[in-house]
């Protein structure tokens, strides 16, 4: 241990997370992953060490894992029946711990990149991992 006492003794868990697509809570979710990556480079001048640093593009990405029943409910909203034809939507990920200090991230302007199923004999439920393409992520703060 690092010798520092526990602050509140509670860590976030899956049960503390509420995800919503366009403001509608998603109950058939079993996983979500989101990130952004930024190009960063050192700039060199006199000497061997960098004299400055530049930042470039931010590339966001996201994945959501849903039970097939949830996917079919979302797919029913598609004008053509294809998830990829649903208009861009936001996903909010709220962390709601026991202490009540809510933290919310917003994954903006998402669109589905694929729609797939993979069933096997004996399956009693089915999870579908769907890649998303967001425009950006608003990383929230504690409320």
Phi, psi and omega in degrees: 000159184271003177085356179266129180293159178300138178285302177230356176073007183235132176248153176300145175224169181305323181293346179270355186259134173236123177252142178224139174252120184052039177085355180261117179302138180256115182267336182269033180262137177240355178188151174213140179223132178210149182198163166226148184235134182240137174289128178223134180221150172276143176248134185251148176221230179293140178087188185263346185258156179298147178254347178196178179221141179241148177243141181241218185302147171251124181247109179272155173210158180202154173221147177227139178245123185229153168293150183301327178299323178290319178300315180296324177295318178292316182299330180295343178274350182286135182297333182248358185088356179259129177304324183294346181263005176285137180299154179307142184219159177261148172241129174255140177238108182253132176260115186238084181281174181301329183284353174083001179276099187277135175239128182231127171258147179237121177264112194265145171052050181284147168222148178284139178264339181205167174218126184210162174222150179210093182260150175225154178304137179091350179298133179253345170208173183216129175255140180240122175267124184240125176283140178241156170238106178266162175277322179190171179237127171268105179280117186283178177233164176297136179268000000 
